[in-house]
Amino acid sequence: MPPGNPTVETEVIALVAAMQPARVSVHFTRMVAHGEAGAHQGFEERMRSQIAHVGESTALIAMVKPKAIVMAHAGMSAILGKDGEAELVERMQRAHGIPFLTAFHSVLAALGHVGARRVALGTPYDAASTLRTKAHLEAHGIEVVWHGQLPDVANIYEETPERARSLARSVDVPAAQAVFLSGLGMPTVAALESMERDVGKPVVSGVAACMWHALRVAGAAAPIRGFGRLLAG
């Protein structure tokens, strides 16, 4: 995960604690990046630094010998592009012999599972980064029928589940089969059930998709109730 992200560990540990029975352990390492963590300014530069050093980060976590490794930053995939992301995944898996999952491809798998090809996209990013995420979804055959950003974001890592819930409501439109909230630094999982009550359809967040996909790949899939349809299924 990015070095300044305070959200992924907290949310993933909460999801593991909710598993009945708890069947997995989770382990974390941080990528290399510099600058003001969570700020819009310098966002792309931080991501490119993470991409440049992702091999080192992956080698560190591979020492734990996990059943799956997840790159918990959807924005990196959009910077890499479809071919660049595929090349990175293949290279990491070849180097370590461990399934290497990106947050973005976890989201694609999750959207497929809930039967959504048309989505409403919400992000805590700036407009340019949001459009890049939209384009990356469309490159993989997902139709983005509406998109929007969370207003007045000073720092992504200072956001709240309540603000994420308001974002889900604001971007949802009738044509969308699901709402996708990008940005793994924005807390989402505690509010997923309430979001789905608000909009009446699946809401997929990056952290929820990563956990769901990693458990399936690791052979430890189990319902995790209280955090939305994807994880409860």
C-alpha positions in Angstrom: 0.0 0.0 0.0 1.1 3.6 -0.3 3.3 4.8 2.6 0.8 7.3 4.0 -2.3 5.2 3.7 -3.9 4.7 7.2 -7.1 3.1 5.9 -6.3 -0.3 4.2 -4.9 -2.0 7.3 -7.7 -0.8 9.5 -10.4 -1.9 7.1 -8.9 -5.3 6.1 -8.2 -6.2 9.8 -11.9 -5.4 10.6 -13.0 -7.6 7.7 -10.8 -10.5 8.9 -12.2 -10.1 12.5 -15.8 -10.4 11.1 -15.1 -13.7 9.4 -16.8 -16.6 11.2 -14.6 -18.4 11.8 -11.5 -16.3 11.2 -9.5 -18.4 8.7 -6.7 -16.1 7.5 -3.9 -13.8 8.5 -3.1 -10.6 6.7 0.3 -8.9 6.3 1.3 -5.5 5.0 4.1 -3.6 3.5 4.4 -0.1 2.1 5.6 1.2 -1.2 8.1 3.9 -1.8 6.8 7.4 -2.5 7.6 10.9 -1.4 5.7 14.1 -1.0 2.6 15.0 1.0 0.7 11.8 1.5 -3.0 11.9 0.5 -2.8 15.3 -1.2 -4.1 15.9 -4.8 -0.9 17.9 -5.5 1.9 15.5 -6.6 -0.5 12.5 -6.8 0.8 11.3 -10.2 4.4 11.7 -9.2 3.9 9.6 -6.0 2.2 6.9 -8.0 5.1 6.8 -10.6 7.5 6.5 -7.7 5.5 3.6 -6.3 5.5 1.9 -9.8 9.3 2.3 -10.1 9.8 0.6 -6.7 7.0 -1.9 -6.7 9.4 -4.8 -7.3 11.2 -4.1 -4.1 8.0 -3.8 -2.1 6.7 -7.1 -3.6 9.9 -8.9 -2.8 9.6 -7.8 0.9 6.0 -9.1 1.3 6.8 -12.2 -0.7 9.1 -13.3 2.1 6.0 -14.0 4.2 5.0 -16.6 1.6 1.4 -15.5 1.3 -1.2 -17.2 -0.8 -1.8 -13.9 -2.6 -0.3 -10.5 -2.9 -2.5 -7.4 -3.5 -1.3 -4.1 -4.8 -3.7 -1.8 -2.9 -3.8 1.3 -5.1 -6.2 1.4 -8.0 -4.7 4.7 -9.3 -1.4 2.9 -10.2 -3.2 0.7 -12.7 -4.7 3.7 -14.4 -1.3 5.2 -14.8 0.2 2.0 -16.1 -2.6 1.4 -18.6 -4.1 -1.9 -19.7 -0.9 -3.4 -21.2 1.4 -1.9 -18.5 -0.7 -3.3 -15.7 -0.8 -6.8 -17.4 3.0 -6.7 -17.8 3.6 -5.8 -14.2 1.3 -8.6 -12.9 3.0 -11.2 -15.1 6.5 -10.0 -14.0 5.7 -10.1 -10.3 4.1 -13.5 -10.6 7.1 -14.8 -12.5 9.5 -13.4 -10.0 7.9 -14.8 -6.9 5.5 -17.6 -7.9 2.6 -16.0 -6.0 -0.6 -14.7 -7.4 -0.2 -10.9 -7.8 -3.5 -9.1 -7.7 -4.1 -5.4 -8.4 -6.9 -3.4 -6.8 -8.2 -2.5 -10.2 -8.5 -6.1 -11.4 -10.1 -7.0 -8.1 -12.7 -4.4 -8.8 -13.2 -5.8 -12.3 -13.7 -9.3 -10.9 -16.1 -7.9 -8.3 -18.2 -6.0 -10.8 -18.4 -9.2 -12.9 -19.6 -11.2 -9.9 -22.4 -8.7 -9.1 -23.3 -8.6 -12.8 -22.5 -5.0 -13.4 -21.3 -3.7 -16.8 -22.7 -0.2 -16.4 -21.4 1.7 -13.3 -21.5 5.0 -11.6 -18.0 6.1 -10.6 -17.1 8.2 -7.6 -13.7 9.1 -6.4 -11.9 11.4 -3.9 -9.4 12.4 -6.6 -9.1 15.5 -8.7 -10.9 15.8 -12.1 -7.9 14.6 -14.1 -7.3 11.5 -12.0 -11.0 10.7 -12.0 -11.1 10.8 -15.8 -8.1 8.6 -16.0 -9.8 6.0 -13.8 -13.0 6.3 -16.0 -10.9 5.7 -19.1 -9.2 2.7 -17.6 -12.6 1.1 -16.7 -13.8 1.8 -20.2 -10.7 0.1 -21.7 -11.8 -3.0 -19.9 -15.3 -2.9 -21.3 -17.0 -1.3 -18.3 -19.4 1.5 -19.3 -19.2 4.5 -16.9 -22.7 6.0 -17.1 -21.9 8.8 -14.6 -18.9 9.9 -12.7 -18.1 12.5 -10.0 -15.6 13.6 -7.4 -16.0 14.2 -3.6 -16.0 18.0 -3.2 -13.6 19.9 -1.0 -11.0 17.2 -0.4 -8.0 18.6 1.5 -6.5 15.1 2.0 -7.9 11.8 0.9 -6.6 10.2 4.1 -8.7 12.5 6.3 -12.0 11.6 4.7 -14.7 9.6 6.5 -17.2 6.8 5.8 -20.0 9.4 6.0 -18.5 11.5 3.3 -18.0 8.3 1.2 -21.7 7.5 1.7 -22.6 11.0 0.4 -20.4 10.4 -2.6 -22.2 7.2 -3.5 -25.5 8.9 -3.3 -24.4 11.8 -5.4 -23.0 9.8 -8.4 -25.7 7.1 -8.6 -28.1 7.3 -11.5 -30.8 4.8 -12.6 -28.8 3.5 -15.6 -26.0 2.3 -13.3 -26.1 -1.4 -12.3 -23.6 -0.7 -9.5 -21.7 2.1 -7.9 -17.9 1.9 -7.8 -16.0 4.0 -5.3 -12.3 4.2 -6.2 -9.7 5.4 -3.8 -8.5 2.9 -1.2 -7.4 5.7 1.1 -11.0 6.9 1.6 -12.8 4.8 4.3 -15.7 2.9 2.8 -16.3 -0.5 4.3 -18.1 0.5 7.4 -20.7 2.4 5.3 -21.2 -0.1 2.5 -24.4 -1.6 3.8 -26.0 1.9 4.3 -24.8 2.9 0.9 -26.6 0.0 -0.7 -29.8 0.8 1.2 -29.5 4.3 -0.1 -29.1 3.4 -3.8 -30.8 0.0 -3.9 -27.9 -1.7 -5.8 -24.5 -3.1 -5.2 -21.8 -0.7 -4.1 -18.2 -1.9 -4.7 -15.2 -0.2 -3.0 -11.6 -0.9 -3.7 -10.8 -2.4 -0.3 -13.9 -4.6 -0.3 -13.0 -5.8 -3.8 -9.4 -6.5 -2.9 -10.4 -8.6 0.2 -13.1 -10.5 -1.7 -10.7 -11.3 -4.6 -7.8 -12.2 -2.4 -9.8 -14.6 -0.3 -11.1 -16.4 -3.4 -7.6 -16.7 -4.9 -6.2 -17.9 -1.6 -8.8 -20.6 -1.3 -10.3 -19.1 1.8 -13.5 -17.6 0.5 -16.1 -17.2 3.3 -19.1 -14.8 3.8 -18.3 -11.6 5.7 -21.6 -10.1 6.7 -22.3 -6.5 7.5 -20.1 -5.0 4.8 -22.3 -5.1 1.7 -23.5 -7.7 -0.8 -20.1 -8.5 -2.4 -18.5 -9.7 0.8 -21.7 -11.3 2.2 -22.2 -13.5 -0.8 
